[in-house]
Amino acid sequence: MKKHLRIILTMLIIAMAAGSAQAFTFDDIEFWVGEGENQAALVIDWQDDSLDEALVWGYRWDGEATGEDMLMAIVGQCDVWNARTGNFKKTTTGEDSRLYAYLHWWRDLGSMTLYGLGYDSDNDGFTYVPESGENGHADDPDDLYYEGWNYGYWSYWLDDDGDEIIGNSMSYSGWGMSLRALSNNSVDLWGWDDDLDSFYGGGDGIGIPDEPFAAAPAPVPLPGAVLLLGSGLVGLVGIRRRTE
């Protein structure tokens, strides 16, 4: 009898745990950009100890759209540089001012690649500080930023099963975001991977991002002191964005 009770209790605990681990769906997304009948999700996983979850944004559109369209519509500032010459090309602006992206434009391929991605974790503005090599960083140590191509890079994962569940069937993308055609309920996930040494050495080096998902919240208005800038009472230190 005691054995049967233990089995029943174990089954109840398993059932309760399964019930509490709810799937993250499109209905859970809080930050939406764009309008239209189609919807897609952008997931970003910095793989950083300061952020336990991968953040999710939503994108809506009509007609045709690419992964590049979605990224640029959401990211507050995208600085685009010519991949061959290193010359600055342009800046585009999206809806979430907390996000910053460093993009490479490949003229001969007619496409973009993601080099760096940052996030204003404490809602006081994001400033990118360029450094030689792959050492660019956020000016604020509390913010997130990773960049790279040779020693770490942003891996690209896709889900097109259309079931409205985020991240349950991700597959590694063999295409860049400019050639990635979105469909209704598509999911694009960018995950930071700093294990390229094992990749070049024969290991896979591209582990599927396994963080739990969380909705990116709507930005909180900047502190009231910032509003005093026009009166000359305070300076807007740390909120400007550098694009050298």
C-alpha positions in Angstrom: 0.0 0.0 0.0 2.8 2.4 0.9 4.5 1.6 -2.4 1.4 2.4 -4.3 1.0 5.7 -2.4 4.6 6.7 -3.3 3.9 5.9 -6.9 0.8 8.0 -6.9 2.5 10.9 -5.2 5.4 10.8 -7.7 3.0 10.9 -10.6 1.1 13.8 -9.1 4.4 15.7 -8.6 5.4 15.1 -12.2 2.0 16.2 -13.4 2.1 19.4 -11.4 5.6 20.2 -12.7 4.5 19.6 -16.3 1.5 21.8 -15.8 3.6 24.6 -14.4 6.1 24.6 -17.3 3.8 26.3 -19.7 4.9 26.8 -23.3 5.7 30.3 -24.4 3.4 31.3 -27.2 2.7 34.3 -29.4 0.0 35.3 -26.9 2.7 35.9 -24.3 4.5 38.5 -26.4 4.1 42.0 -24.9 6.2 44.2 -27.3 4.8 44.3 -30.8 6.0 46.2 -33.8 4.2 46.8 -37.1 0.7 46.0 -38.3 -0.7 43.3 -40.6 -2.3 39.9 -40.8 1.0 38.0 -40.4 3.0 37.7 -37.2 6.5 36.5 -36.4 8.7 36.4 -33.2 12.2 37.7 -32.7 14.1 36.0 -29.9 17.5 37.2 -28.6 19.6 35.1 -26.3 22.8 36.8 -25.0 23.8 33.7 -23.0 24.9 36.0 -20.2 24.7 35.3 -16.5 23.0 38.6 -15.9 19.9 37.6 -17.9 18.4 34.2 -17.2 16.0 34.3 -20.1 16.0 34.8 -23.8 13.8 37.9 -24.6 11.0 37.8 -27.2 9.6 40.6 -29.4 6.7 40.4 -31.9 6.5 41.6 -35.5 3.4 42.0 -37.7 3.3 42.7 -41.5 1.4 42.2 -44.7 2.8 40.9 -47.9 6.4 39.8 -47.9 9.1 40.3 -45.2 12.5 39.0 -44.3 14.4 38.4 -41.1 16.3 41.6 -41.9 13.0 43.5 -42.1 12.0 42.2 -38.7 15.3 42.9 -37.0 15.5 46.5 -38.3 11.9 47.2 -37.5 12.5 46.2 -33.8 16.0 47.3 -33.0 16.2 50.9 -31.9 19.5 51.6 -33.7 21.2 49.6 -36.4 24.6 50.9 -37.5 25.5 49.4 -40.9 29.1 49.1 -42.0 30.6 48.0 -45.3 32.0 44.5 -44.6 34.7 44.8 -47.3 36.0 48.4 -46.8 35.1 49.0 -43.1 33.4 52.3 -44.1 30.3 53.4 -42.3 27.2 53.1 -44.5 24.1 54.2 -42.6 22.0 54.1 -39.4 18.4 52.8 -39.3 16.1 53.2 -36.4 13.4 50.8 -35.1 10.9 50.8 -32.2 12.8 49.5 -29.2 15.4 52.1 -28.1 17.0 49.6 -25.7 18.3 47.5 -28.6 21.5 48.2 -30.6 22.8 46.3 -33.6 26.1 46.4 -35.5 25.5 45.1 -39.0 27.8 44.3 -41.9 26.7 45.0 -45.4 28.1 42.7 -48.1 27.6 44.6 -51.3 28.6 41.7 -53.6 26.0 39.5 -51.9 23.4 42.1 -51.4 22.9 41.0 -47.8 23.4 41.8 -44.2 25.1 39.9 -41.4 24.8 40.5 -37.7 28.1 41.4 -36.0 27.1 42.8 -32.7 23.9 43.1 -30.5 23.4 45.1 -27.4 20.6 45.7 -24.8 20.1 48.6 -22.4 19.4 46.4 -19.3 18.9 49.3 -16.8 16.9 51.6 -19.1 19.3 54.6 -18.9 20.4 54.6 -22.6 22.8 52.5 -24.6 26.2 53.7 -25.8 28.4 51.5 -28.1 32.2 51.9 -27.6 34.1 50.7 -30.6 37.5 49.0 -30.1 39.9 47.3 -32.4 39.5 43.6 -33.2 36.3 42.1 -31.8 36.4 44.1 -28.5 33.6 46.7 -28.9 31.5 46.9 -25.8 28.7 48.7 -24.0 29.8 51.9 -22.2 27.6 51.0 -19.3 28.9 47.7 -17.7 25.3 47.0 -16.6 24.2 46.7 -20.3 24.6 43.7 -22.6 26.7 43.6 -25.7 28.5 40.9 -27.6 30.2 41.1 -31.0 32.3 38.9 -33.2 32.9 36.8 -36.2 36.1 34.8 -35.6 36.1 34.1 -31.9 32.4 34.2 -31.2 29.4 35.0 -33.3 25.6 35.4 -33.4 24.2 32.1 -34.5 20.8 32.2 -36.3 18.0 29.7 -35.6 14.6 29.4 -37.3 11.2 27.8 -36.6 8.5 27.7 -39.2 6.2 24.9 -38.0 3.4 27.4 -37.5 2.2 26.1 -34.2 2.5 29.4 -32.4 4.7 27.9 -29.7 8.0 29.8 -29.5 11.2 27.8 -29.8 10.0 24.2 -29.7 11.4 23.2 -33.0 14.4 25.4 -33.8 16.8 24.5 -36.6 20.1 26.2 -37.5 19.9 28.5 -40.4 22.0 28.0 -43.5 20.9 31.4 -44.8 21.5 35.0 -43.7 18.7 37.2 -42.5 18.4 39.1 -45.8 17.4 35.9 -47.6 15.3 34.6 -44.8 11.6 34.8 -45.9 9.2 35.1 -43.0 5.9 33.3 -42.9 3.0 33.6 -40.5 4.1 32.4 -37.0 7.8 32.3 -38.0 10.3 32.4 -35.2 13.8 33.9 -35.6 16.3 33.3 -32.8 19.7 35.0 -32.5 21.9 33.3 -29.9 25.4 34.3 -28.9 28.0 31.5 -29.4 31.5 32.0 -28.1 32.6 28.4 -28.6 34.1 28.7 -32.1 37.4 27.1 -30.9 35.6 23.8 -30.5 33.8 24.3 -33.8 37.0 24.8 -35.8 38.6 22.0 -33.8 35.9 19.5 -34.8 33.3 19.9 -32.1 29.9 21.3 -33.0 30.4 24.6 -31.3 26.9 25.6 -32.1 24.7 24.4 -29.3 21.0 25.1 -29.6 20.2 28.0 -27.2 18.3 26.5 -24.3 17.3 29.5 -22.2 13.7 29.8 -21.1 11.8 32.6 -22.9 10.4 35.8 -21.5 8.5 38.6 -23.1 10.5 41.8 -23.6 8.6 44.3 -21.6 7.7 47.7 -22.9 10.4 50.3 -22.3 10.1 52.3 -19.1 10.2 56.1 -19.8 13.7 57.6 -19.2 14.3 59.2 -15.8 12.7 62.6 -15.4 16.1 64.3 -15.0 16.7 63.6 -18.7 13.7 65.9 -19.5 15.6 68.8 -17.9 18.2 68.7 -20.7 16.4 71.5 -22.6 16.7 73.8 -19.6 20.4 73.3 -19.3 20.2 72.0 -15.8 21.6 68.6 -16.5 23.6 66.9 -19.2 22.5 63.9 -21.1 25.5 61.8 -20.1 25.6 58.1 -21.2 22.5 58.3 -23.4 24.1 59.4 -26.6 25.1 56.7 -29.1 28.5 56.6 -30.6 28.9 55.5 -34.2 32.6 55.9 -34.9 
